[in-house]
Amino acid sequence: MSQDQTMQGIRAKAADAIRCQSTVLPSGLTVLCRTMPGYSTVHAMYATAFGSTTRRFTLDGKAVELPAGTAHFLEHKMFESEQGDAFELYAKTGASANAFTGYDRTCYIFTASGQIDENLDILLNMVGHPWFTEATIAKEQGIIGQEIKMYDDSPDWRLMTGLFRCLYKDHPIRDDIAGTVDSIAQLTPDLLYACTDAFYRPGNMVLSVAGNITLDQAVAACRRAGLDKPAPDHTVTVAANRPENDVPRPEMRFSMPVNKPCFALAFREASIPRGDVRTEMLADMLPDLVCGGLTALYRQLYDQALVNPEFSGDTVSTAGCCVIAFTGESETPRVVADMVRQEIRRLRREGVDPELFTLVKNQMYGEMLADLEGVEDAAEALASAHLRGNTLADEIEALATLTVADANAALQSMLSEDRMTHVEIEPQNQ
């Protein structure tokens, strides 16, 4: 069988595994649907490619600079309209609704087992008709101020914020997603409307649904919301978050009321270009090859009680930024960090064990398919891939083509100790 025939087979299997229908409406909105026969519920996600790290842009030639926390603040405000609170409307239909903001996206979701059309109408109209006043903004500033204080009390959140501040000098990932009390105090209706005009345009958004629903049903809801017509034309240019080359701050230590020391060993990587699916897959794979649950190192750390079961590696990637971090709790964090560094050096010298590579690759493939078996995970996985500039089928295809040689080549340029930081939280009583 030729290489082209092999690739065609991989693509066909990936597309069959996803079983997703999609369309792009005249407004520019992408609609994704995974119809799941036998399921009684529907999960919907309406998402925009606008997150906490988008801080500078031009809208129709006018420069706009945003304070930290703008995207998150806007997420809260979108639930409020002149007609009332969207949560009250959802309560009448029995739907469970929520929203969240990430570094590169804001997502609005609901799960429901009935009145699906009504819930889609609430979702699309809520996000499609922003309403801001000085009074409502002032009220929300107080509410979010309390939320910011809650984040300050979270060891996991403080740990991640600390390592980003060590690894980057200028990138907005240094700032908390929710911002600060002072930064959100700068927000005005004009600033928020500039954000919705720029980033809540249908062409910058995706509606993803999964479960007991069809593509035609989702498109009909979009039609009722006026999304079947061309949207207002705005010219938007987002200022790039430039990659950084400075040597990171090597370490940070601080104390909090925690029972056991928490730590993160993190590496700043080259930013991954949008749509470079193979590099995304490799960056996600490397932590599991170093000390994932299938490795001898993880078993050694766990058997010697050097880490808790939650110890793991993860990758965070957004525009101009990519970080691979190993985090957990340990009474001896420096010992654990040194063992991880030694394992990376060994893998760089000796190469990844081919059997381990196959196991990790199969595990990743299984996790991707498992995400498609639940309505919530399916809708969110489809939307997330779209916001990364690809499809789930692209990601499965890219994973299938990776070889142990690709992993060994990545190890020669990634996880470099020249771009490493160690962050540690000590219990306050020590």
N, C-alpha and C positions, 0 to 999 in steps of 0.2 A: 504494500500500500504506500502511495506517495505521501510526502509531507502535506501537500495540499489536501489530499483526501482525508488524512488524519485530522487536520485542522477543521475541515468541514464536518467531520463526525463529532468532534469536540463541541463545535458551535451548535450543532443540532441537539446534542444531549443537554447542553446548558440551557438552550431555549425551551426544550421540553420540560426540564426540571422547574423552570420559573413559571411557565404558563401564565404570562401576564399580557393583557391587552393594553394598548395605549393609543392616545390620539392627541393632537395639538389643535386647540380651538383657534378661531380667527382672532381672538384677543391675545393669543400667544401663550395661554395657559396650557401646560401639559397635564393630561389626566391619565393616571395609571390605575388599572383594576386587576386584581386577582380574585376571580370568582371561585368560591370554595364550596362546592356542593356538599350538603350534609351539615353545614355549620349554621347555627341559628343567629349569630351576632354579626355585626359589622363594625369595623374599626376604620376611621377616616383620619387622615392627616393632611392639613393644608399648611404648606411650608413655604417660606421665602428664604432666598440666599442672602440673608442679612443677619449678622451676628455681632458679638461684642467687639471683634477685632476690625470691623469696618468703621473707621473714625473720620476719614476725609474723603470727600467726593465733590464733583461738580454736577449741578442740576440745571440743565438748560443754560450752561455757561456761567452759572453763579457758584462760587466756591462755598462749601459748607464744611465746617469742622464740628465734630460732635464730642461732648464730654463722655467720660467713661460711664458705662451703664445705660446708654441711650436705648439700645436694642431691647434690653431686658425691661426697662421702664415702659417702652412702647408695647411690649407683650402684655403687660398688666392692663394698660389703658385700652387695648382693643376690645376687651370684654364689656366696656361701658359705652352706652349710646344714649341719645336723647330719650329713647323709649324705655331705658332701664338696663339692668344687668343681664348679660347673656346667660349667666349661671342660673338665673331664675327661669329663663325660657327652657333651658335644658332640663331643669328639675321637673317641669310640667310634662316633658316627653319621657322621662325616666332614663335619660342618657347620663353617662359619666363623662365629664369633660375636663380638660386640663390644657396646659401649654408649657413650653419650656424654651429657653434661649441657650444656644451654644456659642462657640467661638465664630462659627460661620453660618449660622442659621437660626431662625425662629420658627417654632412649630406649634400649631394649634390642633388639638385632637379631640375626638369623642369616640366612645364605644356604646353601642346600643343594640337591643334585640328587637326593637319595634319603632314605628314612626320614623323610618330612615329618611324619607323625603323631607319631613319636617326638620329633622336634625341637620341634614345637609343644608337646608335653607338657612337655619340659624348660623351655622358655621360660615357659609359663604357671605352672607349679609353682614355678619359681625366683623369679619376681616375686611370686607370690601367697602365699608362705610365708616371710616374713622371719625371720631368726634372728640375734640380737645378744647378745654377752656382753662383759663388761669385758675379758676376755683377747683376744678377736678384734678388738675395737675398738682396743686398745692396739697390736696388731700392725699393723693397717691404718694407724694414725696415722704410724708410721714409714715405711711404704711411700709414702703420699701426701705426706709431708714431702719425700721425694726428688723426687717429681713436681713439687711446688711450686717447687723449686729449678731444675728444668728450664724451667718457664715463665719464671722470672726471667731465664734466659739467652736467651729468644726475643725478638729485636727487634720482630717483628710484634705479639706479645702485649703487650710493654711499651708499644708505640706506642698500641695501642687503650686499654689501661688508663690511660695518661697523658691521652689526650683525654677519656675519661669523667670523670676526676678534675678536669679543667679545666672541663667543661661542667656538672657537677652537684656540689652541696655535700652533699646528703643521700641521694640515690637509691642503693640498694644495687648498681646497676650499676657504681659506683665500685670495688667490691671484686672481686678475682680470683674467677673461678668456683670454683677449687679452695680458696679461702680462704688462710689463713696457718697456719704451724706452731702459733702460739698460739691461733688461733680453733678449729681442729679438735681441739685438746687439751681443749676444753670439752665435747665430745660424750660422751653417755652412752647406754646402752641405752634408758632411758626417753624421751629426746629423739627417738631414731631411731624407736622404736615409735609415738610421737605423730605423726611425719611419715608413716609408712606407714598408720596409721589414718586420717589426714586426707586424704592425697593419693594413696595407692595403692588407693583405693576404685575399683571398676569404673566407677562413674559419672563418675569424673574421668580415665578412661583410654580409649585406643583401641587396637584390634588391627588393623593394616593388613597385608594380604598381597597379593602379586602374582606372576604367573608360572604355573607348571604346578600350579594349585590351584583349587578351587571354593569358593564361599561355604559350601556345605554341609559341606565338609571342615573349614573353619576353625571353623564353629559346633560341629561334633562335638567338636573339640578343647576348645573352651570348655566344652562339656557335661561332658566327662571331668574338667575342672578345677573343676567345681561352679559355673561362672559362668552357668548357666542358671537359677539360683535367686536370689531377692532377697538382696541383700547386707546385712550389719549396718548399722544406721542410725546415722550420726554427723552431728552438726550442726557444720559447719565454716564459719567466716567469716574470709576473708583480709583483713588490713589493707591498704588501698590505698597504693601508692607514689605520693604526691602529686606532680603536676607542679610544676616550679620556675620562678620568674620572676626570680631574681637574675641579674645580669650575670655571664656566665662569666669565668673567668680567661682573659685574652687569649692567653697563650702559655706554653709549657713547653719547656725545652731540657735535654738531658742527653746523656751520652756512653756508648757501649758499643763492644765490639770488632766493628764492622761495616766493610765495605769501602767503602761509599759512604753518604752521609747518607740517612736515611729520614725521611719527614715525613708529616703528616696535616693537612689543612685541613678542619675539621669545623664543622657547624652544628647547634645544638640546635633542634629543631622541637617544635611542640605535640604532645602524645601523641595517638595515633590510637585512637579508641574501638574496642573489640572489635566485629568484624563490619562495620566501615566499609571495605568492599572497594575502593571507588573511590579513597578517599584513600590506601590502601595501594598501589594500582597507580600513582598519581601520584607518590608518594614514591619508589617503585622506579624510575620512569621519568626523573625529573629529572636524576639523575647522568649518564645516557646522553645526554640532550639537551644537557647542558653540555659534557661532554668525553669522551663515549663513543667507541668505535672508529670510528663513522660520521661524526663531526664534523670540521669543518675545524680546530678547536683541537687535537684529538688529533693530527691529521696534522702540524700545525705543531710541536707539542711533540716528536713522535717524529722528524720529519725533521731538526730542529735538535739532536737528541740531548740534549734537556733532561730527558727521562724515559726509564725503561726500558719494555719492552712490557707489563709487569704494572701500570703505572699505571692506576688506575681509580677510579670512585666507587661507593659502596655505601650501603645504608640498613639501620640496625639499629633495630628497633622492638619494644618490649615494654611492659608495663603502666606507665604514668606516664612513659614515656621514648621519644623518637624522635630519632635522630641520622643526618644525611647526611654522609658523610666521603669525601674524596678522598685517596687514599694512594698512595705509591710511593717509588722511590729517585730521587735527583737530586743532581748536584753543585751545583745552584743552586736549592734548594728555595724560597727566598723569591721568586725570579723566577717559578717555576711557580705558586706560590700567588697571586701578584699577577695573572698572566695568567688564572687561573681566576676570580678575583674580577671582573676586567674583563669577562670573557665573561658572567658572571651579570648584571652591570649592563647590558650591551648587550642581552641577551635580555629583560631587564625593560623596557627602553625600546622595542625594535624588535619584540619578539615572536619566537616560535619559527618557523623556516622550516617551512611545511606539509609539504614533501616529506621533510624530516628527521624530522618527527613521525611520518609514515606509515612510514618505514623503521624507526624505533626501535620503534614499536608492533608492526609485523610481526615484528621480531626477537624481541621479548618473547613474542609469540604462538608463534613457532617454537620458542623455548627451552622454553616450557611443554609443548608437544606432544612435543618431543624427550625430555623427562623421562619421558614415558609409554611410551617404547620400550624401556627397560631395566628389568629387574625391581626392581633396588635403587632407582633413581630413582623409579619408579612408586609403590612401596609407601611410600616416605618422603615423596613429594610429597602423596599422599592424606592421610597422617597429619598432616603439617605444616599443611595447609589446615584440617583438622578442629580442630587445637589452636588455630588462629587464630580459630575460631568460624564458619567457612564451609566451602565445598567448592571443589574445583578448577573445577567447572562455574561456580560463582559468580564465581570470579576471571577465567575466560575471558570470561564475559558482561560483567563490569565493564570489562575491558580493551577489549572490542569497542565499548562505548558511549562511550569517552573521545574527546574532540575536541581539536584544537589550542587551542581557546578555553579548555578546562579546564586545559591545561598553562600557558597564559599567565596565567590567574587564579591558579594555584598559585604561580607565580613572584612574584606581587605580595606574597605573605605568607610564603613560605618562602625559605630560603637568605639570611636577613638577617644583615648584618655586625654587628648589635647582639648577636647570639647566636652568635658565631663564635670559634673558638680555633685556634691553630696549634701543633702539637707537632712537635719535631724531635729526631732522634737523630744526634749527631755521632760520627765515628770517634774512638776514644780517643787515637790518635797525633797528633791535631791540637791 
